[in-house]
Amino acid sequence: MALFFDQAWFDARLAERGATRDDVAVLLKLSREQVAELWKDQRELRASEVAVLARFLGASAADVAKHAGISTPVPEEPGGVQAMLSEMNERLTRIERMIVELKTLILTPRS
C-alpha cells in the first residue's frame, strides 16, 4: 500500500485511457483544486469516490485504494455482505436443527 498518493500510477492509468485530471474532476464532481489536493495528498478519497474512479480506470477498488494512500478506504465489494449473510443464515439453520435434535434426545423417555 502506498504511504502517499501515487501520482505516477494515477497519471499513467489516466494516460492509458486518454483522460486527464479534469476528467477526474468531472467524474467525481470535484473542482480542479480538489483534484489537485488529491494528487498532492492533501485530500483523501472517499470509498464512493474510490469505486467510481476504479470503474473509470478499469482497475479494482482495492488497487485504486492501494495507490491512493495509506488511509484510503476500500469500498465493500457488491457481493461481500450478501455472501456473508447467506453463510450466516446457513449456519443458523444448522444450529437450529441441532437444537431440535438435542431437545428430542433430552425429552424422549428412555425405557
Buried (B, 14 or more C-beta within 10 A) or exposed (E): EBEEBBBEBBEEBBEEEEBEBEBBBEBBEBEEEBBBBBBEBEBBBEBEBBBBBBEBBEBBBBBBBBBBBEEBBBBEEEEEEEEEEEEEEEEEEEEEEEEEEEEEEEEEEEE
